[in-house]
């Protein structure tokens, strides 16, 4: 998979958020983007969503579980997925969680 060119690594965060993952997942998996550090930092959610996709091996998918504070991911994540992922990714909205967060499944080809 091509590495997505992005500015997400250029953004400094006011806190030391743990990376969403530190390895390439050669299976389908879920990225938890609804931890307390994600609540007030939409850019962190976007950055770590892109990192999760980059750490997903082709032929698999990652479920991006986003924080409820940011609302439906269509408003802030879909355009980024389109511009950064290009032809390498396809996504679908799965559901809103009982806690208010949202799940977007991103298939990596």
C-alpha positions as CSV (number, residue, x, y, z in Angstrom):
1,X,0.0,0.0,0.0
2,X,1.3,3.4,-0.8
3,X,1.9,5.7,2.2
4,X,-0.7,8.4,2.3
5,X,0.9,11.8,1.9
6,X,-0.5,14.0,4.6
7,X,0.0,16.8,7.0
8,X,-1.2,14.8,9.9
9,X,2.3,14.2,11.2
10,X,2.9,18.0,11.2
11,X,0.3,18.8,13.8
12,X,1.5,19.2,17.3
13,X,-0.8,18.2,20.1
14,X,-1.0,19.8,23.5
15,X,-0.7,16.4,25.2
16,X,1.2,13.2,24.8
17,X,-1.4,10.9,23.2
18,X,-0.4,7.3,22.8
19,X,-0.3,6.1,19.2
20,X,-3.4,4.1,18.2
21,X,-1.1,1.3,17.1
22,X,2.6,0.5,16.6
23,X,2.5,-2.3,14.2
24,X,1.1,-3.3,10.8
25,X,-2.1,-5.3,11.2
26,X,-2.4,-8.1,8.7
27,X,-5.9,-8.8,9.8
28,X,-9.1,-6.7,10.3
29,X,-9.1,-4.7,13.5
30,X,-10.6,-1.8,15.4
31,X,-8.9,1.5,16.3
32,X,-10.3,3.1,19.5
33,X,-10.4,6.8,18.8
34,X,-12.9,7.6,21.6
35,X,-10.5,7.8,24.6
36,X,-10.5,10.8,26.8
37,X,-7.6,12.5,24.9
38,X,-9.8,12.3,21.7
39,X,-12.8,14.1,23.3
40,X,-11.6,17.7,22.7
41,X,-9.1,17.1,19.8
42,X,-10.8,16.4,16.5
43,X,-7.4,16.7,14.7
44,X,-6.0,13.9,16.9
45,X,-8.9,11.7,15.8
46,X,-8.2,12.4,12.2
47,X,-4.5,12.0,12.6
48,X,-4.8,8.7,14.4
49,X,-7.5,7.5,11.9
50,X,-5.0,8.0,9.1
51,X,-2.3,6.3,11.1
52,X,-4.6,3.3,11.7
53,X,-5.2,3.0,7.9
54,X,-1.5,3.2,7.2
55,X,-1.0,0.4,9.7
56,X,-3.6,-1.9,8.0
57,X,-2.2,-4.4,5.5
58,X,-3.9,-4.5,2.1
59,X,-6.8,-6.8,1.9
60,X,-8.0,-6.0,5.4
61,X,-10.1,-3.4,7.1
62,X,-9.9,-1.2,10.2
63,X,-13.0,-0.1,12.1
64,X,-12.5,3.6,13.1
65,X,-14.4,4.1,16.4
66,X,-14.7,7.9,16.7
67,X,-15.5,10.0,19.8
68,X,-19.1,11.1,20.2
69,X,-18.0,14.8,20.9
70,X,-17.2,15.3,17.2
71,X,-20.5,14.1,15.8
72,X,-21.0,12.1,12.7
73,X,-17.7,11.5,10.9
74,X,-19.2,12.6,7.6
75,X,-18.6,16.2,8.8
76,X,-14.9,15.9,9.4
77,X,-13.5,12.5,8.3
78,X,-14.9,11.6,4.9
79,X,-13.2,14.4,3.0
80,X,-9.8,13.5,4.6
81,X,-10.3,9.8,3.7
82,X,-11.1,10.8,0.1
83,X,-8.1,13.2,-0.2
84,X,-5.5,11.1,1.7
85,X,-6.6,7.6,0.8
86,X,-7.5,8.0,-2.8
87,X,-8.0,4.7,-4.7
88,X,-6.3,2.7,-1.9
89,X,-9.2,2.9,0.5
90,X,-13.0,2.5,0.5
91,X,-15.1,3.2,3.6
92,X,-18.6,2.7,4.8
93,X,-20.5,4.0,7.8
94,X,-21.4,1.1,10.1
95,X,-23.3,2.5,13.1
96,X,-23.5,4.8,16.0
97,X,-22.4,3.1,19.2
98,X,-24.5,3.1,22.3
99,X,-22.0,5.5,23.9
100,X,-22.6,8.0,21.1
101,X,-19.5,7.4,19.1
102,X,-19.5,6.3,15.5
103,X,-17.9,3.3,13.6
104,X,-16.5,3.8,10.1
105,X,-15.1,0.7,8.4
106,X,-12.2,1.4,6.1
107,X,-11.2,-1.3,3.6
108,X,-7.5,-1.1,2.4
109,X,-6.7,-2.4,-1.0
